[in-house]
């Protein structure tokens, strides 16, 4: 399977458009310090080991800190049969408000 890339600035718009799930693939600690609203945290290491439970009937929108980890996650999830959109630029280029858990 394949996935396509969008700029991280478009993640919220595309999530709404597709009714998708925003997946933050950073570590739990990074996620708690601040994440894109409505995101769920599934660290890249969990994806690599198949330790995740994500809905197959939804589009997944992946992001990470800078962009490399989310591309790998998108490839792995796509190979597992998920519909995936990867965001380019990572959270460092995201200009919207963040949700913080600490």
Phi and psi restraints in degrees (range 20) as a CNS / XPLOR table:
assign (resid 1 and name C) (resid 2 and name N)
       (resid 2 and name CA) (resid 2 and name C) 1.0 -122.8 20.0 2
assign (resid 2 and name N) (resid 2 and name CA)
       (resid 2 and name C) (resid 3 and name N) 1.0 163.1 20.0 2
assign (resid 2 and name C) (resid 3 and name N)
       (resid 3 and name CA) (resid 3 and name C) 1.0 -135.5 20.0 2
assign (resid 3 and name N) (resid 3 and name CA)
       (resid 3 and name C) (resid 4 and name N) 1.0 164.4 20.0 2
assign (resid 3 and name C) (resid 4 and name N)
       (resid 4 and name CA) (resid 4 and name C) 1.0 -124.7 20.0 2
assign (resid 4 and name N) (resid 4 and name CA)
       (resid 4 and name C) (resid 5 and name N) 1.0 166.3 20.0 2
assign (resid 4 and name C) (resid 5 and name N)
       (resid 5 and name CA) (resid 5 and name C) 1.0 -109.6 20.0 2
assign (resid 5 and name N) (resid 5 and name CA)
       (resid 5 and name C) (resid 6 and name N) 1.0 145.8 20.0 2
assign (resid 5 and name C) (resid 6 and name N)
       (resid 6 and name CA) (resid 6 and name C) 1.0 -134.8 20.0 2
assign (resid 6 and name N) (resid 6 and name CA)
       (resid 6 and name C) (resid 7 and name N) 1.0 159.3 20.0 2
assign (resid 6 and name C) (resid 7 and name N)
       (resid 7 and name CA) (resid 7 and name C) 1.0 -66.6 20.0 2
assign (resid 7 and name N) (resid 7 and name CA)
       (resid 7 and name C) (resid 8 and name N) 1.0 144.8 20.0 2
assign (resid 7 and name C) (resid 8 and name N)
       (resid 8 and name CA) (resid 8 and name C) 1.0 -59.7 20.0 2
assign (resid 8 and name N) (resid 8 and name CA)
       (resid 8 and name C) (resid 9 and name N) 1.0 -27.5 20.0 2
assign (resid 8 and name C) (resid 9 and name N)
       (resid 9 and name CA) (resid 9 and name C) 1.0 -62.5 20.0 2
assign (resid 9 and name N) (resid 9 and name CA)
       (resid 9 and name C) (resid 10 and name N) 1.0 -20.3 20.0 2
assign (resid 9 and name C) (resid 10 and name N)
       (resid 10 and name CA) (resid 10 and name C) 1.0 -95.7 20.0 2
assign (resid 10 and name N) (resid 10 and name CA)
       (resid 10 and name C) (resid 11 and name N) 1.0 5.2 20.0 2
assign (resid 10 and name C) (resid 11 and name N)
       (resid 11 and name CA) (resid 11 and name C) 1.0 -61.8 20.0 2
assign (resid 11 and name N) (resid 11 and name CA)
       (resid 11 and name C) (resid 12 and name N) 1.0 -43.5 20.0 2
assign (resid 11 and name C) (resid 12 and name N)
       (resid 12 and name CA) (resid 12 and name C) 1.0 -66.4 20.0 2
assign (resid 12 and name N) (resid 12 and name CA)
       (resid 12 and name C) (resid 13 and name N) 1.0 -44.7 20.0 2
assign (resid 12 and name C) (resid 13 and name N)
       (resid 13 and name CA) (resid 13 and name C) 1.0 -59.5 20.0 2
assign (resid 13 and name N) (resid 13 and name CA)
       (resid 13 and name C) (resid 14 and name N) 1.0 -44.8 20.0 2
assign (resid 13 and name C) (resid 14 and name N)
       (resid 14 and name CA) (resid 14 and name C) 1.0 -71.5 20.0 2
assign (resid 14 and name N) (resid 14 and name CA)
       (resid 14 and name C) (resid 15 and name N) 1.0 -34.6 20.0 2
assign (resid 14 and name C) (resid 15 and name N)
       (resid 15 and name CA) (resid 15 and name C) 1.0 -61.9 20.0 2
assign (resid 15 and name N) (resid 15 and name CA)
       (resid 15 and name C) (resid 16 and name N) 1.0 -43.1 20.0 2
assign (resid 15 and name C) (resid 16 and name N)
       (resid 16 and name CA) (resid 16 and name C) 1.0 -67.4 20.0 2
assign (resid 16 and name N) (resid 16 and name CA)
       (resid 16 and name C) (resid 17 and name N) 1.0 -44.5 20.0 2
assign (resid 16 and name C) (resid 17 and name N)
       (resid 17 and name CA) (resid 17 and name C) 1.0 -56.1 20.0 2
assign (resid 17 and name N) (resid 17 and name CA)
       (resid 17 and name C) (resid 18 and name N) 1.0 -43.9 20.0 2
assign (resid 17 and name C) (resid 18 and name N)
       (resid 18 and name CA) (resid 18 and name C) 1.0 -97.5 20.0 2
assign (resid 18 and name N) (resid 18 and name CA)
       (resid 18 and name C) (resid 19 and name N) 1.0 -4.7 20.0 2
assign (resid 18 and name C) (resid 19 and name N)
       (resid 19 and name CA) (resid 19 and name C) 1.0 63.2 20.0 2
assign (resid 19 and name N) (resid 19 and name CA)
       (resid 19 and name C) (resid 20 and name N) 1.0 36.5 20.0 2
assign (resid 19 and name C) (resid 20 and name N)
       (resid 20 and name CA) (resid 20 and name C) 1.0 -86.4 20.0 2
assign (resid 20 and name N) (resid 20 and name CA)
       (resid 20 and name C) (resid 21 and name N) 1.0 175.0 20.0 2
assign (resid 20 and name C) (resid 21 and name N)
       (resid 21 and name CA) (resid 21 and name C) 1.0 -111.4 20.0 2
assign (resid 21 and name N) (resid 21 and name CA)
       (resid 21 and name C) (resid 22 and name N) 1.0 123.9 20.0 2
assign (resid 21 and name C) (resid 22 and name N)
       (resid 22 and name CA) (resid 22 and name C) 1.0 -84.2 20.0 2
assign (resid 22 and name N) (resid 22 and name CA)
       (resid 22 and name C) (resid 23 and name N) 1.0 124.3 20.0 2
assign (resid 22 and name C) (resid 23 and name N)
       (resid 23 and name CA) (resid 23 and name C) 1.0 -116.8 20.0 2
assign (resid 23 and name N) (resid 23 and name CA)
       (resid 23 and name C) (resid 24 and name N) 1.0 114.2 20.0 2
assign (resid 23 and name C) (resid 24 and name N)
       (resid 24 and name CA) (resid 24 and name C) 1.0 -89.2 20.0 2
assign (resid 24 and name N) (resid 24 and name CA)
       (resid 24 and name C) (resid 25 and name N) 1.0 116.8 20.0 2
assign (resid 24 and name C) (resid 25 and name N)
       (resid 25 and name CA) (resid 25 and name C) 1.0 -98.2 20.0 2
assign (resid 25 and name N) (resid 25 and name CA)
       (resid 25 and name C) (resid 26 and name N) 1.0 13.0 20.0 2
assign (resid 25 and name C) (resid 26 and name N)
       (resid 26 and name CA) (resid 26 and name C) 1.0 -76.9 20.0 2
assign (resid 26 and name N) (resid 26 and name CA)
       (resid 26 and name C) (resid 27 and name N) 1.0 176.8 20.0 2
assign (resid 26 and name C) (resid 27 and name N)
       (resid 27 and name CA) (resid 27 and name C) 1.0 -67.8 20.0 2
assign (resid 27 and name N) (resid 27 and name CA)
       (resid 27 and name C) (resid 28 and name N) 1.0 162.9 20.0 2
assign (resid 27 and name C) (resid 28 and name N)
       (resid 28 and name CA) (resid 28 and name C) 1.0 -60.0 20.0 2
assign (resid 28 and name N) (resid 28 and name CA)
       (resid 28 and name C) (resid 29 and name N) 1.0 -40.1 20.0 2
assign (resid 28 and name C) (resid 29 and name N)
       (resid 29 and name CA) (resid 29 and name C) 1.0 -61.9 20.0 2
assign (resid 29 and name N) (resid 29 and name CA)
       (resid 29 and name C) (resid 30 and name N) 1.0 -44.3 20.0 2
assign (resid 29 and name C) (resid 30 and name N)
       (resid 30 and name CA) (resid 30 and name C) 1.0 -63.6 20.0 2
assign (resid 30 and name N) (resid 30 and name CA)
       (resid 30 and name C) (resid 31 and name N) 1.0 -42.5 20.0 2
assign (resid 30 and name C) (resid 31 and name N)
       (resid 31 and name CA) (resid 31 and name C) 1.0 -59.2 20.0 2
assign (resid 31 and name N) (resid 31 and name CA)
       (resid 31 and name C) (resid 32 and name N) 1.0 -44.7 20.0 2
assign (resid 31 and name C) (resid 32 and name N)
       (resid 32 and name CA) (resid 32 and name C) 1.0 -66.6 20.0 2
assign (resid 32 and name N) (resid 32 and name CA)
       (resid 32 and name C) (resid 33 and name N) 1.0 -27.7 20.0 2
assign (resid 32 and name C) (resid 33 and name N)
       (resid 33 and name CA) (resid 33 and name C) 1.0 -71.8 20.0 2
assign (resid 33 and name N) (resid 33 and name CA)
       (resid 33 and name C) (resid 34 and name N) 1.0 -21.7 20.0 2
assign (resid 33 and name C) (resid 34 and name N)
       (resid 34 and name CA) (resid 34 and name C) 1.0 160.5 20.0 2
assign (resid 34 and name N) (resid 34 and name CA)
       (resid 34 and name C) (resid 35 and name N) 1.0 129.9 20.0 2
assign (resid 34 and name C) (resid 35 and name N)
       (resid 35 and name CA) (resid 35 and name C) 1.0 -143.8 20.0 2
assign (resid 35 and name N) (resid 35 and name CA)
       (resid 35 and name C) (resid 36 and name N) 1.0 164.6 20.0 2
assign (resid 35 and name C) (resid 36 and name N)
       (resid 36 and name CA) (resid 36 and name C) 1.0 -65.9 20.0 2
assign (resid 36 and name N) (resid 36 and name CA)
       (resid 36 and name C) (resid 37 and name N) 1.0 134.9 20.0 2
assign (resid 36 and name C) (resid 37 and name N)
       (resid 37 and name CA) (resid 37 and name C) 1.0 -52.4 20.0 2
assign (resid 37 and name N) (resid 37 and name CA)
       (resid 37 and name C) (resid 38 and name N) 1.0 142.9 20.0 2
assign (resid 37 and name C) (resid 38 and name N)
       (resid 38 and name CA) (resid 38 and name C) 1.0 73.5 20.0 2
assign (resid 38 and name N) (resid 38 and name CA)
       (resid 38 and name C) (resid 39 and name N) 1.0 2.2 20.0 2
assign (resid 38 and name C) (resid 39 and name N)
       (resid 39 and name CA) (resid 39 and name C) 1.0 -74.2 20.0 2
assign (resid 39 and name N) (resid 39 and name CA)
       (resid 39 and name C) (resid 40 and name N) 1.0 148.9 20.0 2
assign (resid 39 and name C) (resid 40 and name N)
       (resid 40 and name CA) (resid 40 and name C) 1.0 -108.7 20.0 2
assign (resid 40 and name N) (resid 40 and name CA)
       (resid 40 and name C) (resid 41 and name N) 1.0 149.6 20.0 2
assign (resid 40 and name C) (resid 41 and name N)
       (resid 41 and name CA) (resid 41 and name C) 1.0 -101.3 20.0 2
assign (resid 41 and name N) (resid 41 and name CA)
       (resid 41 and name C) (resid 42 and name N) 1.0 117.5 20.0 2
assign (resid 41 and name C) (resid 42 and name N)
       (resid 42 and name CA) (resid 42 and name C) 1.0 -132.8 20.0 2
assign (resid 42 and name N) (resid 42 and name CA)
       (resid 42 and name C) (resid 43 and name N) 1.0 95.1 20.0 2
assign (resid 42 and name C) (resid 43 and name N)
       (resid 43 and name CA) (resid 43 and name C) 1.0 -56.0 20.0 2
assign (resid 43 and name N) (resid 43 and name CA)
       (resid 43 and name C) (resid 44 and name N) 1.0 147.0 20.0 2
assign (resid 43 and name C) (resid 44 and name N)
       (resid 44 and name CA) (resid 44 and name C) 1.0 -52.4 20.0 2
assign (resid 44 and name N) (resid 44 and name CA)
       (resid 44 and name C) (resid 45 and name N) 1.0 -39.6 20.0 2
assign (resid 44 and name C) (resid 45 and name N)
       (resid 45 and name CA) (resid 45 and name C) 1.0 -60.9 20.0 2
assign (resid 45 and name N) (resid 45 and name CA)
       (resid 45 and name C) (resid 46 and name N) 1.0 -37.3 20.0 2
assign (resid 45 and name C) (resid 46 and name N)
       (resid 46 and name CA) (resid 46 and name C) 1.0 -66.2 20.0 2
assign (resid 46 and name N) (resid 46 and name CA)
       (resid 46 and name C) (resid 47 and name N) 1.0 -39.6 20.0 2
assign (resid 46 and name C) (resid 47 and name N)
       (resid 47 and name CA) (resid 47 and name C) 1.0 -64.7 20.0 2
assign (resid 47 and name N) (resid 47 and name CA)
       (resid 47 and name C) (resid 48 and name N) 1.0 -42.8 20.0 2
assign (resid 47 and name C) (resid 48 and name N)
       (resid 48 and name CA) (resid 48 and name C) 1.0 -61.1 20.0 2
assign (resid 48 and name N) (resid 48 and name CA)
       (resid 48 and name C) (resid 49 and name N) 1.0 -33.6 20.0 2
assign (resid 48 and name C) (resid 49 and name N)
       (resid 49 and name CA) (resid 49 and name C) 1.0 -95.7 20.0 2
assign (resid 49 and name N) (resid 49 and name CA)
       (resid 49 and name C) (resid 50 and name N) 1.0 3.6 20.0 2
assign (resid 49 and name C) (resid 50 and name N)
       (resid 50 and name CA) (resid 50 and name C) 1.0 73.2 20.0 2
assign (resid 50 and name N) (resid 50 and name CA)
       (resid 50 and name C) (resid 51 and name N) 1.0 20.8 20.0 2
assign (resid 50 and name C) (resid 51 and name N)
       (resid 51 and name CA) (resid 51 and name C) 1.0 -97.9 20.0 2
assign (resid 51 and name N) (resid 51 and name CA)
       (resid 51 and name C) (resid 52 and name N) 1.0 68.3 20.0 2
assign (resid 51 and name C) (resid 52 and name N)
       (resid 52 and name CA) (resid 52 and name C) 1.0 -154.3 20.0 2
assign (resid 52 and name N) (resid 52 and name CA)
       (resid 52 and name C) (resid 53 and name N) 1.0 161.2 20.0 2
assign (resid 52 and name C) (resid 53 and name N)
       (resid 53 and name CA) (resid 53 and name C) 1.0 -138.1 20.0 2
assign (resid 53 and name N) (resid 53 and name CA)
       (resid 53 and name C) (resid 54 and name N) 1.0 96.0 20.0 2
assign (resid 53 and name C) (resid 54 and name N)
       (resid 54 and name CA) (resid 54 and name C) 1.0 -119.9 20.0 2
assign (resid 54 and name N) (resid 54 and name CA)
       (resid 54 and name C) (resid 55 and name N) 1.0 149.0 20.0 2
assign (resid 54 and name C) (resid 55 and name N)
       (resid 55 and name CA) (resid 55 and name C) 1.0 -71.0 20.0 2
assign (resid 55 and name N) (resid 55 and name CA)
       (resid 55 and name C) (resid 56 and name N) 1.0 127.8 20.0 2
assign (resid 55 and name C) (resid 56 and name N)
       (resid 56 and name CA) (resid 56 and name C) 1.0 -75.7 20.0 2
assign (resid 56 and name N) (resid 56 and name CA)
       (resid 56 and name C) (resid 57 and name N) 1.0 -17.6 20.0 2
assign (resid 56 and name C) (resid 57 and name N)
       (resid 57 and name CA) (resid 57 and name C) 1.0 -91.6 20.0 2
assign (resid 57 and name N) (resid 57 and name CA)
       (resid 57 and name C) (resid 58 and name N) 1.0 8.0 20.0 2
assign (resid 57 and name C) (resid 58 and name N)
       (resid 58 and name CA) (resid 58 and name C) 1.0 -119.7 20.0 2
assign (resid 58 and name N) (resid 58 and name CA)
       (resid 58 and name C) (resid 59 and name N) 1.0 151.7 20.0 2
assign (resid 58 and name C) (resid 59 and name N)
       (resid 59 and name CA) (resid 59 and name C) 1.0 -76.6 20.0 2
assign (resid 59 and name N) (resid 59 and name CA)
       (resid 59 and name C) (resid 60 and name N) 1.0 133.2 20.0 2
assign (resid 59 and name C) (resid 60 and name N)
       (resid 60 and name CA) (resid 60 and name C) 1.0 -102.1 20.0 2
assign (resid 60 and name N) (resid 60 and name CA)
       (resid 60 and name C) (resid 61 and name N) 1.0 133.3 20.0 2
assign (resid 60 and name C) (resid 61 and name N)
       (resid 61 and name CA) (resid 61 and name C) 1.0 -114.5 20.0 2
assign (resid 61 and name N) (resid 61 and name CA)
       (resid 61 and name C) (resid 62 and name N) 1.0 111.4 20.0 2
assign (resid 61 and name C) (resid 62 and name N)
       (resid 62 and name CA) (resid 62 and name C) 1.0 -96.3 20.0 2
assign (resid 62 and name N) (resid 62 and name CA)
       (resid 62 and name C) (resid 63 and name N) 1.0 144.2 20.0 2
assign (resid 62 and name C) (resid 63 and name N)
       (resid 63 and name CA) (resid 63 and name C) 1.0 -149.0 20.0 2
assign (resid 63 and name N) (resid 63 and name CA)
       (resid 63 and name C) (resid 64 and name N) 1.0 161.4 20.0 2
assign (resid 63 and name C) (resid 64 and name N)
       (resid 64 and name CA) (resid 64 and name C) 1.0 -142.6 20.0 2
assign (resid 64 and name N) (resid 64 and name CA)
       (resid 64 and name C) (resid 65 and name N) 1.0 -152.5 20.0 2
assign (resid 64 and name C) (resid 65 and name N)
       (resid 65 and name CA) (resid 65 and name C) 1.0 -76.6 20.0 2
assign (resid 65 and name N) (resid 65 and name CA)
       (resid 65 and name C) (resid 66 and name N) 1.0 -49.6 20.0 2
assign (resid 65 and name C) (resid 66 and name N)
       (resid 66 and name CA) (resid 66 and name C) 1.0 -122.3 20.0 2
assign (resid 66 and name N) (resid 66 and name CA)
       (resid 66 and name C) (resid 67 and name N) 1.0 -19.3 20.0 2
assign (resid 66 and name C) (resid 67 and name N)
       (resid 67 and name CA) (resid 67 and name C) 1.0 128.3 20.0 2
assign (resid 67 and name N) (resid 67 and name CA)
       (resid 67 and name C) (resid 68 and name N) 1.0 -26.9 20.0 2
assign (resid 67 and name C) (resid 68 and name N)
       (resid 68 and name CA) (resid 68 and name C) 1.0 -71.2 20.0 2
assign (resid 68 and name N) (resid 68 and name CA)
       (resid 68 and name C) (resid 69 and name N) 1.0 -43.5 20.0 2
assign (resid 68 and name C) (resid 69 and name N)
       (resid 69 and name CA) (resid 69 and name C) 1.0 -65.7 20.0 2
assign (resid 69 and name N) (resid 69 and name CA)
       (resid 69 and name C) (resid 70 and name N) 1.0 -37.9 20.0 2
assign (resid 69 and name C) (resid 70 and name N)
       (resid 70 and name CA) (resid 70 and name C) 1.0 -69.6 20.0 2
assign (resid 70 and name N) (resid 70 and name CA)
       (resid 70 and name C) (resid 71 and name N) 1.0 -32.3 20.0 2
assign (resid 70 and name C) (resid 71 and name N)
       (resid 71 and name CA) (resid 71 and name C) 1.0 -65.0 20.0 2
assign (resid 71 and name N) (resid 71 and name CA)
       (resid 71 and name C) (resid 72 and name N) 1.0 -42.5 20.0 2
assign (resid 71 and name C) (resid 72 and name N)
       (resid 72 and name CA) (resid 72 and name C) 1.0 -64.8 20.0 2
assign (resid 72 and name N) (resid 72 and name CA)
       (resid 72 and name C) (resid 73 and name N) 1.0 -44.2 20.0 2
assign (resid 72 and name C) (resid 73 and name N)
       (resid 73 and name CA) (resid 73 and name C) 1.0 -60.6 20.0 2
assign (resid 73 and name N) (resid 73 and name CA)
       (resid 73 and name C) (resid 74 and name N) 1.0 -43.3 20.0 2
assign (resid 73 and name C) (resid 74 and name N)
       (resid 74 and name CA) (resid 74 and name C) 1.0 -60.9 20.0 2
assign (resid 74 and name N) (resid 74 and name CA)
       (resid 74 and name C) (resid 75 and name N) 1.0 -42.4 20.0 2
assign (resid 74 and name C) (resid 75 and name N)
       (resid 75 and name CA) (resid 75 and name C) 1.0 -63.5 20.0 2
assign (resid 75 and name N) (resid 75 and name CA)
       (resid 75 and name C) (resid 76 and name N) 1.0 -46.3 20.0 2
assign (resid 75 and name C) (resid 76 and name N)
       (resid 76 and name CA) (resid 76 and name C) 1.0 -64.8 20.0 2
assign (resid 76 and name N) (resid 76 and name CA)
       (resid 76 and name C) (resid 77 and name N) 1.0 -43.4 20.0 2
assign (resid 76 and name C) (resid 77 and name N)
       (resid 77 and name CA) (resid 77 and name C) 1.0 -66.8 20.0 2
assign (resid 77 and name N) (resid 77 and name CA)
       (resid 77 and name C) (resid 78 and name N) 1.0 -39.4 20.0 2
assign (resid 77 and name C) (resid 78 and name N)
       (resid 78 and name CA) (resid 78 and name C) 1.0 -62.2 20.0 2
assign (resid 78 and name N) (resid 78 and name CA)
       (resid 78 and name C) (resid 79 and name N) 1.0 -43.2 20.0 2
assign (resid 78 and name C) (resid 79 and name N)
       (resid 79 and name CA) (resid 79 and name C) 1.0 -63.9 20.0 2
assign (resid 79 and name N) (resid 79 and name CA)
       (resid 79 and name C) (resid 80 and name N) 1.0 -26.1 20.0 2
assign (resid 79 and name C) (resid 80 and name N)
       (resid 80 and name CA) (resid 80 and name C) 1.0 -85.6 20.0 2
assign (resid 80 and name N) (resid 80 and name CA)
       (resid 80 and name C) (resid 81 and name N) 1.0 2.8 20.0 2
assign (resid 80 and name C) (resid 81 and name N)
       (resid 81 and name CA) (resid 81 and name C) 1.0 99.3 20.0 2
assign (resid 81 and name N) (resid 81 and name CA)
       (resid 81 and name C) (resid 82 and name N) 1.0 7.9 20.0 2
assign (resid 81 and name C) (resid 82 and name N)
       (resid 82 and name CA) (resid 82 and name C) 1.0 -86.5 20.0 2
assign (resid 82 and name N) (resid 82 and name CA)
       (resid 82 and name C) (resid 83 and name N) 1.0 153.0 20.0 2
assign (resid 82 and name C) (resid 83 and name N)
       (resid 83 and name CA) (resid 83 and name C) 1.0 -88.4 20.0 2
assign (resid 83 and name N) (resid 83 and name CA)
       (resid 83 and name C) (resid 84 and name N) 1.0 120.2 20.0 2
assign (resid 83 and name C) (resid 84 and name N)
       (resid 84 and name CA) (resid 84 and name C) 1.0 -131.2 20.0 2
assign (resid 84 and name N) (resid 84 and name CA)
       (resid 84 and name C) (resid 85 and name N) 1.0 140.7 20.0 2
assign (resid 84 and name C) (resid 85 and name N)
       (resid 85 and name CA) (resid 85 and name C) 1.0 -121.1 20.0 2
assign (resid 85 and name N) (resid 85 and name CA)
       (resid 85 and name C) (resid 86 and name N) 1.0 126.1 20.0 2
assign (resid 85 and name C) (resid 86 and name N)
       (resid 86 and name CA) (resid 86 and name C) 1.0 -97.3 20.0 2
assign (resid 86 and name N) (resid 86 and name CA)
       (resid 86 and name C) (resid 87 and name N) 1.0 142.3 20.0 2
assign (resid 86 and name C) (resid 87 and name N)
       (resid 87 and name CA) (resid 87 and name C) 1.0 -102.9 20.0 2
assign (resid 87 and name N) (resid 87 and name CA)
       (resid 87 and name C) (resid 88 and name N) 1.0 134.9 20.0 2
assign (resid 87 and name C) (resid 88 and name N)
       (resid 88 and name CA) (resid 88 and name C) 1.0 -95.4 20.0 2
assign (resid 88 and name N) (resid 88 and name CA)
       (resid 88 and name C) (resid 89 and name N) 1.0 134.4 20.0 2
assign (resid 88 and name C) (resid 89 and name N)
       (resid 89 and name CA) (resid 89 and name C) 1.0 112.3 20.0 2
assign (resid 89 and name N) (resid 89 and name CA)
       (resid 89 and name C) (resid 90 and name N) 1.0 -23.5 20.0 2
assign (resid 89 and name C) (resid 90 and name N)
       (resid 90 and name CA) (resid 90 and name C) 1.0 69.5 20.0 2
assign (resid 90 and name N) (resid 90 and name CA)
       (resid 90 and name C) (resid 91 and name N) 1.0 175.9 20.0 2
assign (resid 90 and name C) (resid 91 and name N)
       (resid 91 and name CA) (resid 91 and name C) 1.0 -64.1 20.0 2
assign (resid 91 and name N) (resid 91 and name CA)
       (resid 91 and name C) (resid 92 and name N) 1.0 -23.0 20.0 2
assign (resid 91 and name C) (resid 92 and name N)
       (resid 92 and name CA) (resid 92 and name C) 1.0 -64.5 20.0 2
assign (resid 92 and name N) (resid 92 and name CA)
       (resid 92 and name C) (resid 93 and name N) 1.0 -22.0 20.0 2
assign (resid 92 and name C) (resid 93 and name N)
       (resid 93 and name CA) (resid 93 and name C) 1.0 -103.1 20.0 2
assign (resid 93 and name N) (resid 93 and name CA)
       (resid 93 and name C) (resid 94 and name N) 1.0 0.0 20.0 2
assign (resid 93 and name C) (resid 94 and name N)
       (resid 94 and name CA) (resid 94 and name C) 1.0 -77.5 20.0 2
assign (resid 94 and name N) (resid 94 and name CA)
       (resid 94 and name C) (resid 95 and name N) 1.0 128.6 20.0 2
assign (resid 94 and name C) (resid 95 and name N)
       (resid 95 and name CA) (resid 95 and name C) 1.0 -101.5 20.0 2
assign (resid 95 and name N) (resid 95 and name CA)
       (resid 95 and name C) (resid 96 and name N) 1.0 -5.2 20.0 2
assign (resid 95 and name C) (resid 96 and name N)
       (resid 96 and name CA) (resid 96 and name C) 1.0 -80.2 20.0 2
assign (resid 96 and name N) (resid 96 and name CA)
       (resid 96 and name C) (resid 97 and name N) 1.0 175.8 20.0 2
assign (resid 96 and name C) (resid 97 and name N)
       (resid 97 and name CA) (resid 97 and name C) 1.0 -68.2 20.0 2
assign (resid 97 and name N) (resid 97 and name CA)
       (resid 97 and name C) (resid 98 and name N) 1.0 149.3 20.0 2
assign (resid 97 and name C) (resid 98 and name N)
       (resid 98 and name CA) (resid 98 and name C) 1.0 -109.9 20.0 2
assign (resid 98 and name N) (resid 98 and name CA)
       (resid 98 and name C) (resid 99 and name N) 1.0 151.2 20.0 2
assign (resid 98 and name C) (resid 99 and name N)
       (resid 99 and name CA) (resid 99 and name C) 1.0 -92.6 20.0 2
assign (resid 99 and name N) (resid 99 and name CA)
       (resid 99 and name C) (resid 100 and name N) 1.0 131.8 20.0 2
assign (resid 99 and name C) (resid 100 and name N)
       (resid 100 and name CA) (resid 100 and name C) 1.0 -119.7 20.0 2
assign (resid 100 and name N) (resid 100 and name CA)
       (resid 100 and name C) (resid 101 and name N) 1.0 138.6 20.0 2
assign (resid 100 and name C) (resid 101 and name N)
       (resid 101 and name CA) (resid 101 and name C) 1.0 -106.3 20.0 2
assign (resid 101 and name N) (resid 101 and name CA)
       (resid 101 and name C) (resid 102 and name N) 1.0 7.1 20.0 2
